[in-house]
Amino acid sequence: MYSNLFWGKVVRLLITLFIILTINFALPRLMPGDSVVTLLGQDAAVITGSDFAELRSKYGLDKPLSQQYLAYWQDLAQGELGYSYHYRQPVTQTIKQHLGWTLALLIPVVVLSSLLAIILGTIAGWQAGSRVDSAITCSSLFMYSLPQFLIAMLLLKVFAFELQLFPLGGLASGNSNSTFTYLLDTAWHLVLPVLALTVSATSSKLLVLRNSVAKERHEDYIIYATAKGLSTCRILAVHLLRNACLPLLSLIALNIGFIVSGALVVEIVFSISGMGTVIYEAAIYRDYPLLQGCFLILTIFVILSNTLADLAYGITDPRISSRSH
């Protein structure tokens, strides 16, 4: 039964990827104007007519659309995403150089925000209507309403500029003598950016989990567990959170894509050369191959995250697997 559920998810994943990759192929070709001008961006002003014809032939733009589509899939199968005219190198190489720094932000943010949301959301939901619940919920709503750039600027102003506890930006001081000191220096530079993203990412997860816990605490199985004399910690950890965390799994999966795109502002504020900065520069310089590559990577992140969340549903709550059949 679970095997059928797994393969059903895989088939839907492949269909979704196929549709998205097709849209990724069609977007630049549906844009008005000459395709070569679109690809070259600002450099089109210095290209002659014969050079345009040569570029159309080089990139296969003079071929029928069906042949271009087939060549597009062949390039994808070989890991080719095109050529970045702004960075003057293949798109795959550009993404490889910057994706690591975004992951260095993304992974701690997802882990920390999820842990904080589970702890604080469980406390608030279990004590729904109390002063503790009101304090946690109001604080979360306030943090949720703050723009990410404002949180980043406030942290930079207070902890880096005024108190001088953290560096103003960048990824390293440049004076590391060993790999260990370099890693420590980099981690020290990432504290404020990670904190800025964690504050905004925690709020939405916390509110969702708080409402889920507040609803589940009145279910019969919780009342029965309480009547049996089980401790509150055991009830929460073993029984309640297993059901209450299901909406949180979906939100975590969706947040991965939003955090990567939302990191754009934070990366600019803290001068971090990650995917957010790459997307910003690609948009400014009209580097459409690079934009397509970044769009593809972000989409794959979100799809895989949602697929893993769906599979985790079946493991966490077997009733979902049964209902799917």
C-alpha positions as CSV (number, residue, x, y, z in Angstrom):
1,M,0.0,0.0,0.0
2,Y,2.7,2.4,1.0
3,S,4.7,1.4,-2.1
4,N,1.7,2.4,-4.3
5,L,1.5,5.8,-2.6
6,F,5.3,6.3,-3.1
7,W,5.2,5.6,-6.8
8,G,2.1,7.7,-7.2
9,K,4.0,10.6,-5.7
10,V,6.9,10.0,-8.0
11,V,4.7,10.0,-11.1
12,R,3.1,13.3,-10.0
13,L,6.6,14.7,-9.3
14,L,7.8,13.8,-12.8
15,I,4.7,15.3,-14.4
16,T,5.0,18.5,-12.5
17,L,8.7,18.8,-13.4
18,F,7.9,18.2,-17.1
19,I,5.3,21.0,-17.1
20,I,7.6,23.4,-15.3
21,L,10.6,22.6,-17.6
22,T,8.4,23.2,-20.6
23,I,7.2,26.5,-19.2
24,N,10.9,27.4,-18.5
25,F,11.6,26.7,-22.2
26,A,8.6,28.7,-23.5
27,L,9.0,31.9,-21.3
28,P,11.9,33.6,-23.2
29,R,10.4,32.6,-26.6
30,L,7.0,34.1,-25.7
31,M,8.6,37.4,-24.8
32,P,8.2,40.2,-27.4
33,G,11.1,41.2,-29.6
34,D,14.1,39.4,-31.0
35,S,15.1,36.3,-28.9
36,V,18.8,37.1,-29.4
37,V,18.3,40.6,-28.1
38,T,16.5,39.2,-25.1
39,L,19.3,36.8,-24.4
40,L,22.1,39.3,-24.8
41,G,20.4,42.0,-22.7
42,Q,22.4,45.2,-22.6
43,D,25.2,43.8,-24.8
44,A,22.8,43.7,-27.9
45,A,23.6,47.4,-28.6
46,V,27.2,46.5,-29.7
47,I,26.3,43.5,-31.9
48,T,26.2,43.8,-35.7
49,G,23.6,42.2,-38.0
50,S,25.9,39.5,-39.1
51,D,26.8,38.7,-35.5
52,F,23.1,38.4,-34.8
53,A,22.7,35.8,-37.6
54,E,25.8,33.9,-36.3
55,L,24.4,33.8,-32.7
56,R,21.0,32.6,-33.9
57,S,22.8,29.7,-35.7
58,K,25.1,29.1,-32.8
59,Y,22.3,28.7,-30.2
60,G,19.9,27.0,-32.6
61,L,17.4,29.8,-32.7
62,D,17.1,29.6,-36.5
63,K,15.7,26.0,-36.2
64,P,12.1,25.1,-35.9
65,L,10.6,25.3,-32.5
66,S,10.2,21.5,-32.2
67,Q,13.9,21.0,-32.8
68,Q,14.8,23.7,-30.3
69,Y,12.6,21.9,-27.8
70,L,14.3,18.6,-28.4
71,A,17.7,20.3,-28.1
72,Y,16.6,21.9,-24.8
73,W,15.9,18.5,-23.3
74,Q,19.1,17.1,-24.6
75,D,21.0,20.0,-22.9
76,L,19.1,19.5,-19.6
77,A,20.0,15.8,-19.7
78,Q,23.7,16.8,-19.9
79,G,23.3,19.4,-17.1
80,E,23.5,22.4,-19.4
81,L,21.4,25.4,-18.5
82,G,22.8,28.0,-20.9
83,Y,25.4,30.8,-20.8
84,S,25.3,33.7,-18.5
85,Y,26.2,36.9,-20.4
86,H,26.6,39.0,-17.2
87,Y,29.0,36.6,-15.4
88,R,30.6,35.4,-18.7
89,Q,30.4,31.8,-17.8
90,P,27.9,28.8,-18.0
91,V,24.8,29.2,-15.8
92,T,25.6,25.9,-14.1
93,Q,29.0,27.2,-13.0
94,T,27.5,30.4,-11.7
95,I,24.8,28.6,-9.7
96,K,27.4,26.2,-8.2
97,Q,29.5,29.2,-7.1
98,H,26.6,30.9,-5.2
99,L,24.2,28.1,-4.2
100,G,26.4,27.0,-1.4
101,W,26.2,30.3,0.4
102,T,22.4,30.3,0.1
103,L,22.3,26.7,1.5
104,A,24.5,27.9,4.4
105,L,21.7,30.4,5.2
106,L,18.8,28.1,4.3
107,I,19.7,25.0,6.3
108,P,20.2,26.7,9.7
109,V,17.1,28.9,9.2
110,V,14.8,25.9,8.4
111,V,16.2,23.9,11.4
112,L,16.1,26.8,13.9
113,S,12.8,28.2,12.8
114,S,11.2,24.7,12.9
115,L,12.5,24.0,16.4
116,L,11.5,27.3,17.8
117,A,8.0,27.0,16.2
118,I,7.5,23.5,17.6
119,I,8.6,24.6,21.1
120,L,6.8,27.9,21.3
121,G,3.8,26.8,19.2
122,T,3.2,23.8,21.4
123,I,3.4,25.9,24.6
124,A,1.0,28.5,23.2
125,G,-1.4,26.0,21.8
126,W,-1.5,23.8,25.0
127,Q,-2.2,26.9,27.1
128,A,-4.6,28.5,24.6
129,G,-6.3,31.5,26.1
130,S,-3.7,32.1,28.8
131,R,-1.3,35.0,29.2
132,V,1.5,32.9,27.9
133,D,-0.4,32.2,24.8
134,S,-1.3,35.8,24.3
135,A,2.3,36.9,24.7
136,I,3.7,34.4,22.3
137,T,0.9,34.9,19.7
138,C,1.1,38.7,19.8
139,S,4.9,38.6,19.5
140,S,4.6,36.2,16.5
141,L,2.1,38.4,14.8
142,F,4.2,41.5,15.3
143,M,7.3,39.7,13.9
144,Y,5.3,38.3,11.0
145,S,4.2,41.8,10.0
146,L,7.8,43.2,9.9
147,P,9.5,43.2,6.4
148,Q,12.6,41.1,6.2
149,F,14.7,44.0,5.1
150,L,13.6,46.0,8.2
151,I,14.6,43.1,10.5
152,A,17.9,42.8,8.8
153,M,18.6,46.5,9.0
154,L,17.7,46.7,12.7
155,L,20.0,43.8,13.6
156,L,22.8,45.3,11.5
157,K,22.3,48.7,13.2
158,V,22.1,47.4,16.8
159,F,24.5,44.4,16.9
160,A,27.0,45.3,14.2
161,F,27.1,49.1,14.1
162,E,26.3,50.2,17.6
163,L,27.4,47.3,19.8
164,Q,30.0,46.0,17.3
165,L,29.5,42.4,18.3
166,F,29.2,41.1,14.7
167,P,30.7,42.1,11.4
168,L,28.8,44.6,9.2
169,G,28.7,42.2,6.2
170,G,30.5,39.9,3.9
171,L,31.4,36.2,4.5
172,A,34.9,36.4,5.9
173,S,37.4,38.8,7.4
174,G,40.2,37.6,5.1
175,N,42.7,37.0,7.9
176,S,42.0,33.3,8.6
177,N,45.2,31.1,9.0
178,S,43.5,27.7,8.8
179,T,40.4,26.0,7.6
180,F,39.0,25.8,11.2
181,T,39.4,29.5,11.8
182,Y,37.9,30.2,8.3
183,L,34.8,28.2,9.2
184,L,34.5,29.9,12.5
185,D,34.9,33.3,10.9
186,T,32.3,32.5,8.2
187,A,29.8,31.2,10.8
188,W,30.3,34.4,12.8
189,H,29.5,36.5,9.7
190,L,26.4,34.4,9.1
191,V,24.9,34.8,12.6
192,L,22.9,38.0,11.9
193,P,21.7,37.0,8.4
194,V,20.5,33.6,9.8
195,L,18.8,35.4,12.7
196,A,17.1,37.9,10.4
197,L,15.6,35.1,8.3
198,T,14.8,32.9,11.3
199,V,12.7,35.6,13.0
200,S,10.4,35.9,9.9
201,A,10.3,32.2,9.1
202,T,9.5,31.2,12.7
203,S,6.4,33.4,13.0
204,S,4.2,31.7,10.4
205,K,5.2,28.2,11.5
206,L,4.5,29.0,15.1
207,L,1.0,30.4,14.4
208,V,0.0,27.4,12.3
209,L,1.3,24.9,15.0
210,R,-0.3,26.9,17.8
211,N,-3.7,26.6,16.2
212,S,-3.2,22.9,15.4
213,V,-2.2,22.1,19.0
214,A,-5.1,24.1,20.4
215,K,-7.5,22.1,18.2
216,E,-5.9,18.7,18.9
217,R,-5.8,19.2,22.7
218,H,-9.6,18.8,22.9
219,E,-9.7,15.5,20.9
220,D,-10.8,12.3,22.6
221,Y,-7.4,10.6,22.5
222,I,-5.8,13.4,24.4
223,I,-8.6,13.4,27.0
224,Y,-8.1,9.6,27.3
225,A,-4.3,9.9,27.6
226,T,-4.8,12.6,30.4
227,A,-7.2,10.4,32.2
228,K,-4.7,7.5,32.2
229,G,-2.4,9.7,34.1
230,L,0.3,10.2,31.4
231,S,2.6,13.1,31.9
232,T,2.1,16.3,29.9
233,C,5.5,15.9,28.2
234,R,4.6,12.3,27.1
235,I,1.2,13.4,25.8
236,L,2.7,16.2,23.8
237,A,5.7,14.3,22.4
238,V,4.2,10.9,21.7
239,H,0.6,11.6,20.9
240,L,-0.4,15.2,20.2
241,L,2.5,16.5,18.1
242,R,2.4,13.5,15.8
243,N,-1.0,14.8,14.5
244,A,-0.5,18.5,15.2
245,C,2.7,18.7,13.1
246,L,1.1,17.6,9.9
247,P,0.2,21.1,8.7
248,L,3.7,22.2,9.8
249,L,5.3,19.7,7.4
250,S,3.6,21.4,4.4
251,L,4.6,24.9,5.6
252,I,8.2,23.9,6.1
253,A,8.3,22.5,2.5
254,L,6.8,25.8,1.1
255,N,9.0,27.9,3.3
256,I,12.1,26.4,1.7
257,G,11.3,28.1,-1.6
258,F,10.2,31.3,0.0
259,I,13.3,31.5,2.2
260,V,15.6,31.2,-0.8
261,S,13.8,33.9,-2.7
262,G,13.3,36.0,0.5
263,A,17.0,35.8,1.2
264,L,17.5,38.2,-1.7
265,V,17.0,41.3,0.6
266,V,19.0,39.8,3.4
267,E,21.9,38.9,1.2
268,I,21.9,42.4,-0.2
269,V,21.8,44.0,3.2
270,F,24.7,41.8,4.5
271,S,26.6,41.7,1.2
272,I,26.4,37.9,0.8
273,S,26.9,36.6,-2.7
274,G,24.2,33.9,-2.7
275,M,21.4,33.0,-5.0
276,G,19.3,36.0,-4.0
277,T,22.1,38.3,-5.2
278,V,22.4,36.3,-8.4
279,I,18.7,36.6,-9.1
280,Y,18.8,40.4,-8.5
281,E,21.8,40.9,-10.8
282,A,20.3,38.7,-13.5
283,A,17.1,40.8,-13.4
284,I,19.0,44.1,-13.5
285,Y,21.2,43.0,-16.4
286,R,18.4,41.1,-18.2
287,D,20.4,37.9,-18.0
288,Y,17.5,35.6,-19.0
289,P,19.4,32.3,-19.2
290,L,20.6,32.9,-15.7
291,L,17.1,33.8,-14.5
292,Q,15.8,30.6,-16.1
293,G,18.4,28.5,-14.3
294,C,17.7,30.1,-11.0
295,F,14.0,29.7,-11.5
296,L,14.5,26.0,-12.3
297,I,16.7,25.4,-9.2
298,L,14.2,27.1,-6.9
299,T,11.3,25.2,-8.5
300,I,13.1,21.9,-8.0
301,F,13.7,22.8,-4.4
302,V,10.0,23.5,-3.7
303,I,8.8,20.4,-5.6
304,L,11.2,18.0,-3.9
305,S,10.4,19.6,-0.5
306,N,6.6,19.1,-1.0
307,T,7.1,15.6,-2.3
308,L,9.1,14.7,0.8
309,A,6.5,16.3,3.0
310,D,3.8,14.2,1.3
311,L,5.8,11.1,1.9
312,A,6.3,12.1,5.5
313,Y,2.6,12.4,5.9
314,G,2.1,8.7,5.1
315,I,4.8,7.8,7.6
316,T,3.6,10.1,10.4
317,D,-0.1,9.3,9.9
318,P,-0.9,6.0,8.2
319,R,-4.5,7.0,7.9
320,I,-3.5,9.3,5.1
321,S,-2.1,6.4,3.1
322,S,-5.3,4.5,3.6
323,R,-7.6,7.4,2.5
324,S,-5.5,7.9,-0.6
325,H,-6.6,4.4,-1.7
